[in-house]
Amino acid sequence: MKVGIFGTGDVGRALGRAFVTLGHEVKLGGREANNAKAVTWAKDNAPNASAGTFAEAAEFGEIAVLATLGSANEAVLRAAGPERLAGKIVIDATNPLSHQPGGLPGLSVSGNDSGGEQVQRAVPQAHVIKAFNIVGNAHMFRPDFPGGPPDMFFCGNDEGAKRRVASLLGDFGWNPVDVGGIESARYLEAMCMVWVLYGIKTGGWSHAFKMLRK
């Protein structure tokens, strides 16, 4: 499968490396085709890795992954071209984080809206699935925690797209948990804040969520 990733930061590179490890072809997209991080990443992960612009990554990918800063999402998707994403799955791994007085992070979008819903409105013909936003990039692939694999909660409007993403999450080593339509991103983004605040409190970032069942 061909995967286009928007974003050359830690999350984009980590997810791109994971897809390559699983045998997929990946194009890492940035604002410029010669983005230094993307070019270096492509060389390190050759031969199934390449670098390009957001538009080139969108054209390349059968599936796209949004891994930019949440505040940049709309501009990135405009640069990628919504028409290039029509009918495709777009995995939204972002959170609309903002800095609050006192230095603590918060959400710039909350209440009756979410970053995930904004992404879906920006690419109305794509199938947006919120996933990977509730854990740090170091544990996005093959997470190894006591007690078995953690849960990756995800959401989106298209059932077929969700089944395909659930299968990918399983390949990545997660137990996928579907929590409904894209409006559920409001709560997944809040879960990210719980993950972040716990990390700040403890000074560590090796934690993930698990739903207990009986």
Protein Blocks (a to p, Z undefined) as FASTA:
>chain_A
ZZddedjbfklmmmmmmmmmnopacddddfbfklmklmmmmmmmcckbccddfklmmmmp
mbdcdfbdfklmmmmmmmnopmlmgoiacddfbdcddddehhiacdfbghjbcfklmmmm
mmmmbccddehklccfklmgopacehiaaddddddfblklmmmmmmmmmmnopacddebj
fklmmmmmmmmmmmmmmmmmnopabdcdddddZZ
